[in-house]
Amino acid sequence: MLIDGQWAEDFQPVQKKDAKGGFVRQPSQFRNWITPTGDAGPTGSAGFKAETGRYHLYVAYICPWASRTLMVRKLKKLEGVVSVSILNPKLTDKVWAFNGYPEAGSDPLFADDYLYQTYLRADKYYTGRITVPVLWDKQLNTIVSNESSEIIRMLNNGFGGLADNSINLYPLLLRDEIEQVNERLYHSFNNGVYRAGFATSQEAYEEACKEVFSSLDYIESRLATQPYIVESVLTEADIRLFVTLIRFDLVYHGLFKTNLKQIKDYPFTYAYMLKVYRLPGIAETVNIDHIKAGYYSIKALNPTGIVPLGLGNII
């Protein structure tokens, strides 16, 4: 992480714990919003108007939070509006690097070697972790946001006529239910797998692992009676759910020790995961090789760096 703009600590997946030894995720710090008019959003400053070619996404296929943004960018047909860079999936001591792996590119804006340098361009005294996704403003030379839940909402409704508005992932009439499902699944499932995998005590691990599978029972029961996690239409709740499901049997089941069952053991959930994967363009946002290489490069969990055989046949 960086402290006052200086590199202070090489990458460790756990940098804050609760009293039980549980993993605590650090909050995002850049919280501006792109809007059709450039007016301020719910947080942050004004001045980020939706414009073609102005914004750039830094993402890594390994990261479910970053992959959310790739999915929404694809569904809203914003590929020609918001450019994107794919980072090296293998985590280094300085976390996210450019180049050095198939399909990972160089930094097209500044030719930097690491993403932390991009953070310093936005704030030379930045203190915090270096995370993806990062939504960059080429005009103001700063980070718009590094909070994925807010970036996907910007991509959904912040670009006005520049986006395909035949798809609305956050419809007004379903917002209350979307929020309820998001709240139910974030802590216990999306972040629950990390709480299990990065737990530093048996108590914290068992608590998180049980919550993960309680959530899978909840997901299975909903999908037994409806096509999507919120009623009958694709919403942002499906985007948030899918990115965890697609990584579950690949990495969370083994590496993160959430191994009571696999997604394949939940017939409705497994069929749903395949359905979302087969939506137009979504498969292009999933790179199984990057996911495996990235997670199994986490030295704290896998010091030898060996990637198990037999993974990759989930779809």
N, C-alpha and C positions, 0 to 999 in steps of 0.2 A: 504494500500500500504506500501511498504518498502522504507525507506530513509536511504541511507548509511548502508544498511544491518540490520536496526532496524525497528521493526514494528511500524508504525507511525500513521496509521489511519485505523479504521475498515471499512469493505466493504460498499461503497456507489456506486451505478451504475453510477452517474454523478460526475466526478472529474474535468472536464474542460468544460466550456461553451463558446459559441461565444457571440458577442455583442447583439444578439437577444434573448439569453437564450437558444440557441440550444445545443444539445448534441454533443460533439467533442470527437471522439474516439482517444485514445492514440496510437502512433505507436509501433510496436514490436521492441525489441532491439537486439535479437539474430538472426543473419541473415547469418549464414554459410550454405554451400550446400554440400550434399552428391553427389559424382560423381563416375562413374565406376573406374576411375584411382586414385582418391584422390586429383586431381588437384582442385584449387579453382574454385568456381562458380562465378556468377555475383557480389556477395558481400561476405564479410567475408574472412576467412582464408582457406588455403589448409589443407589437412590432414584427411579429412572425406571420406575415401574410402568405397564403397559399399561392405558389407560383411554380410553373414548370421549370425544372432544372436548378432550382435554388437549394434543394435539400438533399442530403446524402445519408444513407444508413450504413453504419458499421455493424456487422453481425457475424456470428459464428454458428455453423450448422449444429454443433454440439449442444448449444444452449437452448433450452426450451423457451425461455423468455424472449430471446432474439428471434427464434423461429416463429413465434406468434406474429411478429411484425412482418416477416416474409410472407406468411399466409394471407394476412389482410391486404398487404400490398398487391399480391397476386389476385385475390378475389375482387378487389376494387379497381383492378386494371390500371394501377399507378406505376407500372414499370418504366414508362416513358416520362414520368413526372418526377419520381424520386429515385435517384441512382443508388447503387449498393456496392459494398465491398465485403468479400468473404475473408475472414481471418483464419489463420492457421488453427486447426482444432487442438493441437497438442499444447498443453499449458506449460509455459516456461516459468522460470523464477520471476520474471517480470510479466507474467500472465499472458496477455493476448499479443501475438506477434503477427506481422504480415509475412507473406511468402513462405517458402519452405515446406509446402505440402501440396499435393495435387488439388487443383481447383481453388486454392488459396491465393489471392492476388496481392499485388503491391498496393501501397497507399496512393491513390490517384490524385489526391489533393496536395499532399505535402511530402511524399516520399519518405514518411517516417518508418522506422523499423518496428515500433511497438505502439499499441493503442494508448498507453499512458502519456505519450508525447502529445497526442490529440487532446487529452484532458488538460494538459498544461497550456495548450494554446488557448483554451477557453478560460482557464484560471491558473495563472502561474504560481499561485499559492494554494492550490487545491490540496485538501486533506481528505482522504477516503480511499475506498477500494476502486479498482478499475474493472468495470462491468460492461457487458453488452446486453441489449443493443444501445447504440449511441446514434441519435438523430442530430446531424450537424447542419448548420446554416452557413452556406458558402458565401452569402452576402455579408452577414455580420461577423463571420469567422468566430462562431461560438457554438456551444452545444445547446440545442433546443431542449432536449430531454434525454435522460437515460433511464426512464421509468416505462417499462414495456406495457403495463396495463393502460397507461395514458397515451402512449404512442399508437396503440392499436385503435383507440377511440379517435385520435386525430386523423389517422388514415381512413377511418370509416366515415367521419362526418366533417373533417376540417378542410377538405379540399374542394368543396362545392362542385361545380360543373366539371372540374378536371378529373373527377373520379367517376366510376360506373355506379350510379345511384339506383340501379335496378336491384342492388343488394344492399340491405341495411342490417348490419350486425348488432345494432343496439336500438331496436324499434321502441318507440315511446310506450306502447301498450304492454310491452313485456319487460320493461326496465326493472320493475320491482322484483319480479321473479328471477331475472338474470342476476341481479345483485344478491339475492338470497342464495342462489346456487353458487355464485362466485365465492361468497363468504363461507359457505359450507365446505367447499372443496379446497380453497387456497391453503389454509393452515394445515389441514389434515391429509391432503393428497398432493397437490402441486408442490407445496413446500414440505409436506410430510415425509416424502421419500428422502429429502435432504436431511431432515431432522433425524431420520433413522440412520442414514448412511454416515453422517458426520457426528453422530452422538458420541460423547466421550465417557458415558457411563452406561451400565447395563439397564438401569432404571429408565434413563432417557430414551435409549434405543427401543426397549419393549413398549413403552408408552406410545412412541411415534409409530412403530410398526403396527401395533394394534389399530391405531387410528387410520392408517393407510388402508387396511383391509376392511375396516368398518365403512370407509368411504367407498371402496369398490363394491361392497354389498349395496350401498345406497345408489350408486351409479347403475348397477345391474337392475335393481328394482325399478328405477325410472325408465330405463331403456327397454324394459320388458313390455311397456305399455305405450310407448311413444317413440317416434323416429329420431328425435334429437333430445338433448339433455334438458332443453326448455321447450316444451310443447312440440310443435310440428315443423318449425323452421330453424334454419342454421343461424346461430347467433354467436356473439363473442364468447359466450360460455362454452360453446363447442370448441372454439379455437383454443381456449385456455385448457380445456380438458384433453384435447387430442394430443398436444405436444408432450404431455406426461405419459399418456397411454402408449404412444409409439416408441417411447424410450424404455418402457417398463421391463418387458421381457429381455430386451437387449442389454440393459446395464443395471437398472435398479434392482431387479430380482436377485442377481448374483453379487455385484460389486457393493450395492448398498444394503444387502442382507434383508431385503423385503421379499422373503422367499417362501412364504406360506402357500402362495398360489401364483400362477401366471395369468396374464390377461386371457390367454387361450382357455383357461378354466372358467371363464365367464362368457357364455355363448352370446348373449345379447350385446355385451360390451365389446367383445372381439369383432362381431359383425358390424357394429357401429364404427369402430376404429377403421376397418377396411373401407366402409362406405365413405367416410370423410377423406381418407387417403386417396380414394378414386375420384373425388370431385375434380373438375378441370383445373389443372395447374398445381394442385396441392402436392402431388408426388415430387414436383420439382423443388419443393422447399424442404424435403427430407433427404438427407445424405447419410445412409447407414454407416458407410466407411468412416466419415468424419465423426459421427456419434461414438462409435466404438473406439477409434483412435484417441479421441479427446478425453472421454471419461477414464479410460484405462491408462492415461498419462498422468493421472493425479497421484503423485508420489505418496501422499499420506495414506491412500487407500491401496495402492498397487505399486510398491517400491521397485519391482523388477520391470514394470512396463509391459509385461506379457499380456497379449490380447487373446482371450480364449477362442478356440475353434468352436464351430457349431452355432455361432450367433449370426443373425442376418436373415433367417428364414421366417420372419414374423409376418410377412405380407405375401 
